[in-house]
Amino acid sequence: MTGPASAATTGHTGGPEDLGYDAVLLTGFGGPEAPDEVMPFLRTVTRGRGVPEERLVEVSHHYQALGGMSPINAQNRALRAALEEELAARGLPLTVLWGNRNSAPWLTDVVDAAQTDGHTRLLGLATSAYSSYSSCRQYREDFGTALTDSGLVGQVRIDKVRPYFDQPGFLDPFVDGAAAAVQAALAGGLAADELQLLFTTHSIPAAMADSSGSATTGDDRPGGAYVAQHLAASEHVAARVTEQTGAVVDWRLVYQSRSGPPQVRWLEPDICEVIADLSTERRGVVVVPIGFVSDHVEVIWDLDHEAADAAADRGLFFWRVPTPGTDPRFVASLADLIAERVGRGLPREAVLDLPRRPPNCPPGCCANLRAAKPTTAGQDSAQDWADTGVAASALAASGILHASSA
């Protein structure tokens, strides 16, 4: 089922104002909001991943240097308010809820409270734009866990907005920010061939990248959908920067914020290593955090401190482009995708030359390479519940279907 949630699955009778969903569920990664929350948060994030304690202590210093908290929750509060206002302005009276994977407000608690308040058909919206296990499927697993832990399988349905890496409202803020940085560099006396554009995103294990996406959408290639989507987005932004500035600036995709055991291969090259190894002909670097929605710790610390320091060591001018955050174009683009799902808007035109992602993730999409966990919002999500003992009727009532009936 790819359209608005069916009233038959949740007991709603529908009506002239029925939108198919009762609320939007903005879903974030989470973050600490006080110094004593930092280490418990990091242990929650890395549980079962073999990350050494000394690495967690090292990362905790980044948070402590920023006041012992992450700005991500404040940013999501602002995004939630902006999105709810935008939807209301369009005549879409959908409550926007907010829950996190790794910190309060915990997603299970939010779903439980939503059901108590009469919100039983939820449209999930992850604060991550790309396809991979950690940036898409794991959120679908979070929805499955929330239904299981709250005992609401069969009573609540949670679908999910598709990845939005290809939407103009996500990409245009990067275009404008990068163009402004290039123009400032040129005005400061640098030539275009003395600049380097670095598009950066979160590194993930190479095996996770290779399995991102689905063969049914043409993603079965080295690096999978994750790398292909980032390359396409970066190429688009770089081309638009040239259109706006008239300058052709060399660009490349780099990675940051690696974690996990050292013996596991992750995507490379690392941004700081790239900056350190830049040709002596380069005098400036413009960093575009193309993989990130907001300026959270991994942007503020890893880029504004570590990457900036690497550039300073080389005597390079350094510019870091802002993320979309609550840019009205980004908020409007998210609202467009929601309107599309509730049948109040036409499908948004993607600006990248990649296949459009389907409303529900295709079979085998962004596989969990460790073990299958219950998910929602996939064309084959019911298969992930095979060993749970949950009745097929309860799964169907929550919109969790087999590929043959999706």
N, C-alpha and C positions, 0 to 999 in steps of 0.2 A: 504494500500500500504506500503510494508515494505522495498523495495529496493531503489535504487537511485530515486530522484524526476523525475517524468515523464515530458518530454518536453511539452506534450500536456497541462499540467496544468499551464504553465507559458509563453507559446509562444515561447520557444526556439525550434530550429529545430534539435538540437543534432549534431552529427558528430563524426568522429573517435576519437577526443580528449575530447568529452563530458563526464564529470564525474558524471552527474546527479545533481551536486551542483555547484554553483558559488563561494561559500565562506563558511568558518567555522565561526560560531558565538560563540566565547568564552564568556560565561555569568557568571558574578560574583555577589557577594553580595554587594560590594561597601564599601566605607569607607571614612572618612574625610581626607583631606590633608593639613589642616591648623586649628589652634585652634578655629577660629570663625565658623568653619564648624561642630564642634563636636556635639553641642546640636541640631542643625537642622537635622543632620544625625540621631541621636538617636530618635528624635521625628518621623522622617519618618519611621524608622525601626519598631517602636512600635505603630504606629497609629492604633487606634481601639482595642488595646489589653488590655487596662485597667492597664497599668504599671504606678505606681505613679511617679509624677515628681521628688520626692526625690530620687527614685531609678535611674532615668536618670542622675541626678546630681552626684550621687555616681559613676556610670559607667563612666561619663565624666572625672572624676579624673584619671581614668586609662589611657585614651587617653592623657590627659594633662601631665601625668607623663612620657609619651613616646614622648614628643615633640609636643603634640596637633595634632597628625595624626596617621593614621593606615598604616602599611606597606603593606596592602593587594593589593592596586592598583599598587605599584611598582612591587610586586611579579607577578601580572597578566600581567603586561607589559612584564616582563621577560619570563613568560610562553608563552605568545603570540608569541614573537620573536623566542623562541626555537622551538615551534611547527611548525611555518611557515617554519623555516629552515629545520626541519626534513622532512616535507612533500615535500618540493622542492627537497631535496636529494633523495627522492623516486620517483621523476618524477610525483608528484601530485601537479600541480601548483594552489593550492587553497589559496586565500587570507584569512588570519585569522583576523577577526574583533573582537572587544571587546566592550561589553556594560555591564552596571550594573543595578541591581534592585533598589538600594537605594542611589546612588550618581552618579555624572558625571564620565565617559560618560554614559548618560542615554540610556537605551536600545531602547526606542522609537526613539530617535534622531539617533542612530546608524543604525537602520533598515531603517529609512527614507532616510538617506544618502546613505545607501547601494543600495536602489532602484534607486536613482538618478544616481549612478555610474554603474548601469546595473547589480547589484547582486540581483537576484530575487528568487534564490533557495538556501536557507541557511540551513546549518546543525548545529544545536545548540549543544554546549558542555558546560555543567554546571560544575562549580568548586566545585562539591560535588559528592561523590562517591556512596552514599547509597540511598535506597528507603525510602521516607517518604513524607508527604505533603510539609514540608519546604525545603527539600533537592532535591525533584524531581518535584512533581506536581506543586508547586508554580512557578517554572521556566517555566513550560509549560503554566501556566496562564500568566506569564510575556510576553511570546511570543504572546499569544492571545491579551493581552492589547496593545502591541506594534503595532500589525496589526490594531487593532481598532482605537487607538489614531492617527495613521499616515494615516488612511484612505486607507490602502493598502490590505485589505481583497480582495482576488481575483487576486491580482497582485504580491504578494510575498508569498512564501511558507517557513515555518520554521519547520523543523523536529528536532529530538534530538537524540544524541548518548545515548545509554542505560547506566544505572549505572555501574560503573567499579570497585566496591569494590572487585571483585573476580579476578582481573587481576594481573599477576605476577609483572608487572612493578610498580604497586601501592603498593603491599605488600612487595616486596623484600627490598626496602630501610628501611622499619621498621624492617625487620628481621636483616639486617646488623647492624643497629643502636642499636637494643636491644642486639644483641649478643656482640657487642663491649662494651656496658655498663656492661653486666654481666661479661665478661672477665676482665674488669678493676676492678670490685668489687672483683672478686676472687683473682686477682693479689694483691689487697690491703689488703688481709687477711680475707675477709668475706667468709663464707661457703654458699653453695647454699641454705641451709635451713634457712639462716639468711636474705635472700633476698625476696622481694615481687615485682612481675611484676604487674603493674596496667595499663590496657588498658583503655584509656579514650576517651569519645566522648561527643558531645553536648547533654545535657538533653533536652527532648521535653515533652510536655504533654502526660500523659499515654494514653489518648484517641487517640491522634495523632499516637502514636506508635502502638496501637492495630489495627488501620485502615490502617496502612502502607502496601503497596503491594496490592495483589488481591487474591481473593479466587481461581481464575483460575490458579494461579501459586503456590497454596498451602500455602499462607501466612496468612490464617485465623486462627490465634493462638494468645494467649496472647503475647503482645509485637510486633506482626506482623513481617513484613519483616525487619524492622529497627533493632530490637534487635537480630533477628536470623542472620542477615548478620554480625553484629558486633561480635557476639559470634563466628561465623564460622571464621571470619578473625582473631580474637584474638587467637583462638585455633590453627590455622595454623601457625601464627607467633611464638607462644610459642613452638610448636613442632619443628619448624625449628631452633629456638634458641638452643634447646636441642641438635639437630643434630650438630650444629656448635661448641657448647661449651662443650658438654658432661654433662652439669649441668641441673638437673631437678629443675626448679624454680616455686614455686606456683604462679598462676596468677588468676586475676579476672577482670571483666568488671565493670568500674565505670563511673560516669557521672559528668558533670561540667557545669558552665555558665548558670545556671537556671535563668529565668526571668519570668515576668508575675505575675498575682495576687496570693497571698499566698494560697488562698483557692482551687486553681486548683492543682490536683495531677500531679507531674512530675516524670520522671524516676529517680530512686535512686539505689544505694547510691551515695552521693556526694564524690568526691575524697578527699577533705580536711578532711571530717569526717572519711573516711576510714583510712587515714594516722594517724589521731589522735588516732584512736582506734586499731591500729595494736598491735599485741602481743609483749610483751617485748622481746621475742626471736628474733624479727626482728631487724636488724641493718642497713638495707639499702633498698631503694625503687627505682625501675626503672620505669619511667613513659613513656608509649608509646601512643602518641596522634593519635590512630588508626582511629579516625573519621575525621581527618583534612588533607587537601591537602597541606596547606602551613602554615608558622609560622606567623599568624596574631595576632591581639591583644588578642583574647581569648586563644591563646596558650602562647604568651609571658607574658601576665599579669597573667592569671588565673593559669598557671602552673609554669612559671619561677619565679613568685613572690609569689602568694598565696599558691600554693601547696608546693613550696620550703620552704616557711616560716613554714608551718605546719610540714614538715619533720625536719626542724631545731629545732623547739620547742620540738621535741621528741629525738633530738640528732642523727638523722638518716642520713646516707649518701644518697645523692639524685642525680639521673641522669635523664635528660629528653632527650628522643630520638628525633632527627630532623624529620620533616615531609618530604614527597617526593619533594615538591617544583619544581625545574627544574632538578631533577636527570634525567640523560639521559635515564634511564630505564623507568621512569614514562612517559617522553615525548614520547618515542618510543611506549609505550603501548597505549597512546592516539592516536597516529598516526595509530597504528594497527587497532583500532576501527573505525577510519575514513576510512581507506583503505577498511575495511570490508564493510562499508556502500556504498562506491562508486564502489564496485565490483572489487577492485584491490588487494584483500587479502582474505585469508581464515579466517573463524571465529576463533577468539582467543580461546585457550583452557583455561577455568576457572580452578583455582586450589582449589576451595572450593567445598564441597559436598552439593551444593544447586542448585536448578533449574536455568538454564541460563535465564536471563531476555530477553524478546523478543525485537526486534528492536523498535517497538512502544509499549507504555505502554498498558497493557491489560485492559479490561473493569473494571471500578470502582476502578482503581489503586490509592492508596494513596488519598482517598477522602477528599475533603474540607468539614469539618464537620459544617461549618457555612452556606455556600451557594455555589451553583455551579457557577463558573466563566468560561468564554470562555477559551479554551485551544487549543493547537495544539499537534501533535505528540502522540496522543492516539488513540487506536483502536475504541474508542467511543467518540472522541472529538466533533463530530457534535452535540451530545446530549447536550453538555455544551453551545451551541449557540442557543438552542431552543427558548428562549424568546428575542433574540436580533433583530429579524426582518431581519437578513442578509440572502440573497437568497442562496438556496442550491447550485446553480451553482457557486456562488462566493466562498462558502466554499470549494467546490470540486476543484476549480481552485487553492486554497491554500493548497490542500492536506488534508483538514479537512473532514473526512469521518465518516459514521456510522459504527458501529461494523460489520454489515452484509457485508460491502463492503471494509473493511480495509484489 
